[in-house]
C-alpha cells in the first residue's frame, strides 16, 4: 500500500503577508517599538530646550517659514521671497500644522509616526529580499534603534519622510523583480512612490531613474519589464507637470525641479570651501543682489561650473573631504560632538558598517541566483549619494537615505554569518 502523498504548504511571501498573522504582529511590534523610542527621545529633546517649539537648524527655519507662507496663501516663499527653492511636498506637509498654536510640536509627533513606519518598510524590504521573517525583524529593529534616525525624527527636515518613502520605493522595486508577469499594480506603486520621493527631494531623481533601469536589467530587459518601467516613468513625469506649470506661472519660465540647484552646487565648490555648507555670506554677494529667482539660480550655476573647470584638482581634493564628512561615524556639528554623543555614534556606526561589509561579501559567495544583483540594488543609494555629495556639500544627514539598505545587509550578516542561520535566498523568477 502506497503511503499517502502529502504536500508541504507554500512558503508565505513575507514581503506581502496579507494573510500571515504572525508577520502582521511582528510589523505592528516593530512599529510600536520604533514609535516609543522616537517619542521618548522627542519628549526629552523638547523638554531640555529653552523653548519646546524652537528650531535648531537654518533649514528647519526655512521649511517652517515656507509652510507658514503657504498656510497664509502667499505661496512657498522663503526668507528671500523666492517661491521655488524647495520641492513642495515637505513644506506642504508642515503647512498642515502651521496654523496651530503648537504646530511645530504636533509636526514632530507626526514625524515620529512616519519614522516608525519606516522601520516597518525596512523590515518588509529585508523580508522580501531574503524570504525570511527573521532577517526582516532584525532589519526593522536595527532601523528602529538607529540613533541618527531617532535624532532626526524630531527635526523639521526632510530626512524622516524621505527615508521612509525610499524604503517603501525599494520594497516595491524588489517585489517587481520577484514576481512574474507585468504586474501593472506594482509598477504603478513604483511610479507613485518615485514621484513622492522626487517631490520631497529633487536630488533623488537620478536615484529613481537608476533604480528603475537596474530593475529592468535584473528582469533581463524583457518586454513586460520595459513596459512597466515606461509606465512608472510616465507617472513620474505626469506628477511633475503641475509643479512645472506652477513654476512657469510664478517664475515666468519653465522649472521642473527647483531654483536651488545652482546655489547648492556653488556652496560645494565655492572659493574657500572645506566641504560644509556656508550660505550666509553667499546669499549676500553683491553680484546677485537685484537678480530674479531664475537669474539667481543661473548665476550660481554658471559660477560653479567655472570654478570646476578652472581648478579641477581642488575640486577632486575637496571631494575627498566631503565624502569623509558624509561618512564620518560621529556628527560634524560642533554642538553635537560631546564625548557622550561621539561615543554613542561610534559604537553604533562601526559595527553596522562592519556587518554591512560582511553582508556584501558573504551574500554573493553563497552563489545563489541574483545574489550580486540584490547587493547592487541595496548599495545603490550609498554609491549614488556618495558621488552626488562629492560634488555638493558633505554632511552626515545626507547618508541617512542609504543607511536602511546597509542595515539590511547588516541584518543578513548578523543572521547568516554570526548566528549561522542562512536564509533561502530568492531565485528570482523570470517572466
Secondary structure, 3 states (H helix, E strand, C coil): CCCCCCCCCCCCCCCCCCCCHHHHHHHHHHHHHHHHHHHHHHHHHHHCCCCCCCCCCHHHHHHHHHHHHHHCCCCCCCCCCCCCCCCHHHHHHHHCCCCCCCHHHHHHHHHHHHHHHHHHHHHHHHHHHHCCHHHHHHHHHHHHHCHHHHHHCCCCCCHHHHHHHHHHHHHHHHHHHHCCCCCHHHHHHHHHHHHHHHHHCHHHHHHHHHHHHHHHHHCCCCHHHHHHHHHHHHHHHHHHHHHHHHHHHHHCCCCCCCCCHHHHHHHHHCCCCCCCCCCCCHHHCHHHCCCCHHHHHHHHHHHHHHHHHHCHHHHHHHHHHHHHHHCCCCCCCHHHCCHHHHHHHHHHHHHHHHHHHHHHHHHHHCCCCCHHHHHHHHHHHHHHHHHHHCCCCCCHHHHHHHHHHHHHHHHHHHHHHHCCCCCCCCCCCCC
